[in-house]
């Protein structure tokens, strides 16, 4: 894998990038880059369009970086590149094993506050509920029934839930 350094102006954002990057995430990524260095290069296609790394590009811009490390993804079709882009984000959306996380965090001294990251709601060290579906543990399952007045509205709701990372199944009554 050959790493090349590109200016932020040379890197194109994918116009249909569906992954959201809230300010809190970008601030955390920027802090990680400041603290640990730029350890994950941005992955580009042959046209210098981001496949993976939109958030890292935004964080680098926030830090005023001139150049960032990049790698080119070669040998994939346009459809494979699009699938790779989506799957990289989707596959990484998982829950946490709160007991193992607590053991790991308790084994060393580190201030996560500078990264605006909260692990307490996952480990149970506070009284709040998880504030994001991805923070729920994997062994929890909740069911909800939503009735719709048409097949079209049902599909729209399912698509909206899936965009939010909520696993859904359509049932016909």
C-alpha beads as a LAMMPS data file, in Angstrom:
LAMMPS data file: protein, C-alpha beads

173 atoms
172 bonds

1 atom types
1 bond types

-500.0 500.0 xlo xhi
-500.0 500.0 ylo yhi
-500.0 500.0 zlo zhi

Masses

1 110.0

Atoms # bond

1 1 1 0.000 0.000 0.000
2 1 1 1.542 3.262 -1.131
3 1 1 0.688 6.346 0.893
4 1 1 0.586 9.635 -0.986
5 1 1 0.085 13.054 0.528
6 1 1 -2.617 15.227 -1.015
7 1 1 -3.748 18.745 -0.249
8 1 1 -7.334 19.022 0.930
9 1 1 -8.150 20.958 -2.250
10 1 1 -7.016 17.992 -4.348
11 1 1 -9.465 15.651 -2.602
12 1 1 -13.067 15.531 -3.794
13 1 1 -15.923 14.659 -1.458
14 1 1 -18.368 12.084 -2.756
15 1 1 -21.520 14.093 -3.471
16 1 1 -23.877 11.268 -2.432
17 1 1 -22.077 10.478 0.827
18 1 1 -24.949 9.432 3.102
19 1 1 -22.880 9.163 6.292
20 1 1 -23.568 12.048 8.648
21 1 1 -20.665 13.788 10.367
22 1 1 -21.977 15.868 13.272
23 1 1 -19.765 18.606 14.718
24 1 1 -19.153 16.505 17.839
25 1 1 -17.674 13.690 15.752
26 1 1 -15.460 16.039 13.747
27 1 1 -14.165 17.677 16.933
28 1 1 -13.381 14.242 18.362
29 1 1 -11.614 13.142 15.181
30 1 1 -9.610 16.373 15.176
31 1 1 -8.546 15.754 18.785
32 1 1 -7.559 12.181 17.900
33 1 1 -5.427 13.392 14.991
34 1 1 -3.763 16.023 17.214
35 1 1 -3.103 13.523 19.996
36 1 1 -2.243 10.346 18.078
37 1 1 -1.395 11.547 14.572
38 1 1 -3.118 10.819 11.269
39 1 1 -3.058 6.998 11.493
40 1 1 -5.821 6.105 9.015
41 1 1 -5.260 7.418 5.512
42 1 1 -8.122 8.661 3.391
43 1 1 -9.046 6.130 0.704
44 1 1 -9.529 7.614 -2.773
45 1 1 -10.700 6.417 -6.169
46 1 1 -8.778 7.190 -9.365
47 1 1 -10.522 10.597 -9.620
48 1 1 -9.355 11.646 -6.125
49 1 1 -12.889 11.229 -4.761
50 1 1 -13.190 9.964 -1.201
51 1 1 -14.266 6.374 -0.760
52 1 1 -13.496 6.256 2.966
53 1 1 -12.493 9.218 5.135
54 1 1 -14.967 12.077 4.755
55 1 1 -14.880 12.695 8.512
56 1 1 -11.086 12.654 8.617
57 1 1 -10.961 15.199 5.773
58 1 1 -13.343 17.482 7.692
59 1 1 -11.252 17.081 10.863
60 1 1 -8.037 17.842 8.957
61 1 1 -9.658 20.971 7.534
62 1 1 -10.707 22.028 11.031
63 1 1 -7.093 21.583 12.157
64 1 1 -5.823 23.670 9.239
65 1 1 -3.741 20.814 7.863
66 1 1 -2.196 21.390 4.454
67 1 1 -1.719 17.774 3.364
68 1 1 -3.147 14.452 4.498
69 1 1 -2.116 10.828 3.897
70 1 1 -4.148 9.010 1.245
71 1 1 -4.190 5.652 -0.479
72 1 1 -5.753 4.768 -3.799
73 1 1 -8.227 1.943 -4.114
74 1 1 -7.455 0.178 -7.362
75 1 1 -9.013 -2.691 -9.241
76 1 1 -12.660 -2.147 -8.267
77 1 1 -15.565 -1.319 -10.543
78 1 1 -17.666 1.800 -9.923
79 1 1 -20.362 -0.367 -8.355
80 1 1 -17.824 -2.092 -6.090
81 1 1 -16.432 1.280 -4.999
82 1 1 -19.927 2.486 -4.100
83 1 1 -20.643 -0.746 -2.224
84 1 1 -17.270 -0.551 -0.431
85 1 1 -18.015 3.047 0.633
86 1 1 -21.403 2.108 2.079
87 1 1 -20.327 -1.171 3.668
88 1 1 -17.294 0.349 5.380
89 1 1 -19.598 2.671 7.310
90 1 1 -22.442 0.223 7.842
91 1 1 -20.375 -2.746 9.026
92 1 1 -18.640 -0.612 11.667
93 1 1 -21.976 0.225 13.332
94 1 1 -22.089 -2.164 16.260
95 1 1 -22.863 -2.151 19.930
96 1 1 -20.567 -2.483 22.915
97 1 1 -19.998 -5.182 25.505
98 1 1 -20.443 -2.864 28.486
99 1 1 -18.708 -5.209 30.956
100 1 1 -15.573 -5.604 28.816
101 1 1 -15.524 -1.888 28.025
102 1 1 -15.641 -1.038 31.739
103 1 1 -12.812 -3.487 32.505
104 1 1 -10.706 -2.014 29.715
105 1 1 -11.325 1.616 30.684
106 1 1 -10.683 0.871 34.360
107 1 1 -7.302 -0.709 33.477
108 1 1 -5.624 2.591 32.538
109 1 1 -5.754 6.312 33.242
110 1 1 -6.869 8.477 30.336
111 1 1 -9.040 11.587 30.034
112 1 1 -11.574 10.997 27.267
113 1 1 -13.285 14.356 27.919
114 1 1 -10.944 16.167 25.526
115 1 1 -12.406 14.014 22.735
116 1 1 -16.023 14.738 23.776
117 1 1 -16.653 10.996 24.088
118 1 1 -18.928 9.519 26.740
119 1 1 -18.443 5.908 27.754
120 1 1 -20.305 6.229 31.076
121 1 1 -23.714 5.701 29.506
122 1 1 -22.465 2.396 28.068
123 1 1 -20.601 1.105 31.125
124 1 1 -23.413 2.022 33.493
125 1 1 -21.320 4.527 35.452
126 1 1 -24.144 7.038 35.141
127 1 1 -27.925 6.811 35.287
128 1 1 -28.622 7.851 31.706
129 1 1 -29.957 5.643 28.961
130 1 1 -27.834 5.109 25.855
131 1 1 -28.348 8.165 23.643
132 1 1 -27.720 6.373 20.372
133 1 1 -28.870 3.040 18.998
134 1 1 -25.248 2.071 18.297
135 1 1 -24.469 2.314 22.021
136 1 1 -26.944 -0.403 22.992
137 1 1 -25.412 -3.765 23.734
138 1 1 -25.735 -6.385 21.047
139 1 1 -27.793 -8.797 23.166
140 1 1 -30.645 -6.307 23.601
141 1 1 -33.566 -6.395 21.207
142 1 1 -36.557 -4.105 21.275
143 1 1 -39.595 -4.460 19.065
144 1 1 -41.977 -1.774 17.957
145 1 1 -45.023 -2.058 15.729
146 1 1 -45.832 0.801 13.392
147 1 1 -48.946 0.695 11.263
148 1 1 -49.012 2.423 7.884
149 1 1 -51.824 3.379 5.581
150 1 1 -49.994 2.324 2.410
151 1 1 -47.156 0.213 1.089
152 1 1 -45.452 3.414 -0.100
153 1 1 -45.483 4.963 3.391
154 1 1 -44.225 1.716 4.905
155 1 1 -41.255 1.671 2.504
156 1 1 -40.468 5.321 3.297
157 1 1 -40.488 4.611 7.045
158 1 1 -38.290 1.534 6.627
159 1 1 -35.787 3.505 4.553
160 1 1 -35.720 6.291 7.140
161 1 1 -35.161 3.840 10.005
162 1 1 -32.401 2.031 8.108
163 1 1 -30.638 5.353 7.399
164 1 1 -30.634 5.894 11.164
165 1 1 -29.030 2.492 11.715
166 1 1 -32.189 0.803 12.986
167 1 1 -32.682 -2.740 11.794
168 1 1 -36.221 -3.138 10.419
169 1 1 -38.474 -5.808 9.006
170 1 1 -41.703 -5.239 7.122
171 1 1 -44.689 -7.293 8.236
172 1 1 -47.945 -7.586 6.349
173 1 1 -51.043 -8.047 8.479

Bonds

1 1 1 2
2 1 2 3
3 1 3 4
4 1 4 5
5 1 5 6
6 1 6 7
7 1 7 8
8 1 8 9
9 1 9 10
10 1 10 11
11 1 11 12
12 1 12 13
13 1 13 14
14 1 14 15
15 1 15 16
16 1 16 17
17 1 17 18
18 1 18 19
19 1 19 20
20 1 20 21
21 1 21 22
22 1 22 23
23 1 23 24
24 1 24 25
25 1 25 26
26 1 26 27
27 1 27 28
28 1 28 29
29 1 29 30
30 1 30 31
31 1 31 32
32 1 32 33
33 1 33 34
34 1 34 35
35 1 35 36
36 1 36 37
37 1 37 38
38 1 38 39
39 1 39 40
40 1 40 41
41 1 41 42
42 1 42 43
43 1 43 44
44 1 44 45
45 1 45 46
46 1 46 47
47 1 47 48
48 1 48 49
49 1 49 50
50 1 50 51
51 1 51 52
52 1 52 53
53 1 53 54
54 1 54 55
55 1 55 56
56 1 56 57
57 1 57 58
58 1 58 59
59 1 59 60
60 1 60 61
61 1 61 62
62 1 62 63
63 1 63 64
64 1 64 65
65 1 65 66
66 1 66 67
67 1 67 68
68 1 68 69
69 1 69 70
70 1 70 71
71 1 71 72
72 1 72 73
73 1 73 74
74 1 74 75
75 1 75 76
76 1 76 77
77 1 77 78
78 1 78 79
79 1 79 80
80 1 80 81
81 1 81 82
82 1 82 83
83 1 83 84
84 1 84 85
85 1 85 86
86 1 86 87
87 1 87 88
88 1 88 89
89 1 89 90
90 1 90 91
91 1 91 92
92 1 92 93
93 1 93 94
94 1 94 95
95 1 95 96
96 1 96 97
97 1 97 98
98 1 98 99
99 1 99 100
100 1 100 101
101 1 101 102
102 1 102 103
103 1 103 104
104 1 104 105
105 1 105 106
106 1 106 107
107 1 107 108
108 1 108 109
109 1 109 110
110 1 110 111
111 1 111 112
112 1 112 113
113 1 113 114
114 1 114 115
115 1 115 116
116 1 116 117
117 1 117 118
118 1 118 119
119 1 119 120
120 1 120 121
121 1 121 122
122 1 122 123
123 1 123 124
124 1 124 125
125 1 125 126
126 1 126 127
127 1 127 128
128 1 128 129
129 1 129 130
130 1 130 131
131 1 131 132
132 1 132 133
133 1 133 134
134 1 134 135
135 1 135 136
136 1 136 137
137 1 137 138
138 1 138 139
139 1 139 140
140 1 140 141
141 1 141 142
142 1 142 143
143 1 143 144
144 1 144 145
145 1 145 146
146 1 146 147
147 1 147 148
148 1 148 149
149 1 149 150
150 1 150 151
151 1 151 152
152 1 152 153
153 1 153 154
154 1 154 155
155 1 155 156
156 1 156 157
157 1 157 158
158 1 158 159
159 1 159 160
160 1 160 161
161 1 161 162
162 1 162 163
163 1 163 164
164 1 164 165
165 1 165 166
166 1 166 167
167 1 167 168
168 1 168 169
169 1 169 170
170 1 170 171
171 1 171 172
172 1 172 173
